[in-house]
């Protein structure tokens, strides 16, 4: 057991978890009406960002090797197209439930990994490319997704009224 | 040399640097007029967030052990008080220059650290507490500041017009 690696990996994992917990608490504190608002005039609605984050974390489940994507039907509405594209959204209740489900899959999978396994390649890189670029591993994917989540968290704060 | 630790540390450092580069490019692309706008109605101005990030990165320089804080006079206007508190701000030109200066000090210091040194304690924790909580190290501080920077980056995007 490499204790130094264990400490470094735990820092990234714990900070992802902290950012996720904070974002989930924010979603829980927002009413459906608040979620339907735009984070800034003419920008994304909270509903779009919620669906976008479900799709992103569904992709993360797949990249980390915890299973197939389950929300590929979200990618059209929440990834390939911008907000207000006319694509139909699931209900807010459904999105809230999907957010919890995808994150449970994610955190359950994360809990099974040993520190060394975080340095294994993620599923979207070939063995050949990984041999040349050992940073294309699970830990890097989690770190980039933490940054992605944090940037949307900062925006979602604006939905809170009063 | 612990190669696994080296890879893990590089991931955190590179992702901080990427987030910093992205944010600096965004600041450079914003006009003074855009920076004076609010990121969302009734929320912080770009100028306040710029000063706030200078103060945060000045504190980071100190936490990582690269020197004393140089912008303690910013803490009153950009940390202890909210935006529009009536506290006087430096000019935007000065803030832009200070942002580059503090980040040069930061990245120059970061470049001198060996992977193992990232796991040493940060300057605001005692030896006793660090012995009990080895995660209170430089790497953790950098990770939390990356999340902080990313959350403001997401907000600053709204200042861009057209």
Boltz contact constraints between the chains, C-beta under 6 A:
constraints:
  - contact:
      token1: [A, 2]
      token2: [B, 4]
      max_distance: 6.0
  - contact:
      token1: [A, 4]
      token2: [B, 2]
      max_distance: 6.0
  - contact:
      token1: [A, 4]
      token2: [B, 5]
      max_distance: 6.0
  - contact:
      token1: [A, 4]
      token2: [B, 119]
      max_distance: 6.0
  - contact:
      token1: [A, 5]
      token2: [B, 4]
      max_distance: 6.0
  - contact:
      token1: [A, 5]
      token2: [B, 5]
      max_distance: 6.0
  - contact:
      token1: [A, 5]
      token2: [B, 8]
      max_distance: 6.0
  - contact:
      token1: [A, 7]
      token2: [B, 119]
      max_distance: 6.0
  - contact:
      token1: [A, 7]
      token2: [B, 134]
      max_distance: 6.0
  - contact:
      token1: [A, 8]
      token2: [B, 5]
      max_distance: 6.0
  - contact:
      token1: [A, 8]
      token2: [B, 8]
      max_distance: 6.0
  - contact:
      token1: [A, 11]
      token2: [B, 135]
      max_distance: 6.0
  - contact:
      token1: [A, 11]
      token2: [B, 139]
      max_distance: 6.0
  - contact:
      token1: [A, 11]
      token2: [B, 140]
      max_distance: 6.0
  - contact:
      token1: [A, 11]
      token2: [B, 143]
      max_distance: 6.0
  - contact:
      token1: [A, 15]
      token2: [B, 143]
      max_distance: 6.0
  - contact:
      token1: [A, 19]
      token2: [B, 147]
      max_distance: 6.0
  - contact:
      token1: [A, 40]
      token2: [B, 40]
      max_distance: 6.0
  - contact:
      token1: [A, 40]
      token2: [B, 158]
      max_distance: 6.0
  - contact:
      token1: [A, 43]
      token2: [B, 158]
      max_distance: 6.0
  - contact:
      token1: [A, 119]
      token2: [B, 4]
      max_distance: 6.0
  - contact:
      token1: [A, 119]
      token2: [B, 7]
      max_distance: 6.0
  - contact:
      token1: [A, 134]
      token2: [B, 7]
      max_distance: 6.0
  - contact:
      token1: [A, 135]
      token2: [B, 11]
      max_distance: 6.0
  - contact:
      token1: [A, 139]
      token2: [B, 11]
      max_distance: 6.0
  - contact:
      token1: [A, 140]
      token2: [B, 11]
      max_distance: 6.0
  - contact:
      token1: [A, 143]
      token2: [B, 11]
      max_distance: 6.0
  - contact:
      token1: [A, 143]
      token2: [B, 15]
      max_distance: 6.0
  - contact:
      token1: [A, 147]
      token2: [B, 19]
      max_distance: 6.0
  - contact:
      token1: [A, 147]
      token2: [B, 150]
      max_distance: 6.0
  - contact:
      token1: [A, 150]
      token2: [B, 147]
      max_distance: 6.0
  - contact:
      token1: [A, 150]
      token2: [B, 150]
      max_distance: 6.0
  - contact:
      token1: [A, 150]
      token2: [B, 151]
      max_distance: 6.0
  - contact:
      token1: [A, 151]
      token2: [B, 150]
      max_distance: 6.0
  - contact:
      token1: [A, 151]
      token2: [B, 153]
      max_distance: 6.0
  - contact:
      token1: [A, 151]
      token2: [B, 154]
      max_distance: 6.0
  - contact:
      token1: [A, 152]
      token2: [B, 154]
      max_distance: 6.0
  - contact:
      token1: [A, 153]
      token2: [B, 151]
      max_distance: 6.0
  - contact:
      token1: [A, 154]
      token2: [B, 151]
      max_distance: 6.0
  - contact:
      token1: [A, 154]
      token2: [B, 152]
      max_distance: 6.0
  - contact:
      token1: [A, 154]
      token2: [B, 154]
      max_distance: 6.0
  - contact:
      token1: [A, 154]
      token2: [B, 155]
      max_distance: 6.0
  - contact:
      token1: [A, 155]
      token2: [B, 154]
      max_distance: 6.0
  - contact:
      token1: [A, 158]
      token2: [B, 40]
      max_distance: 6.0
  - contact:
      token1: [A, 158]
      token2: [B, 43]
      max_distance: 6.0
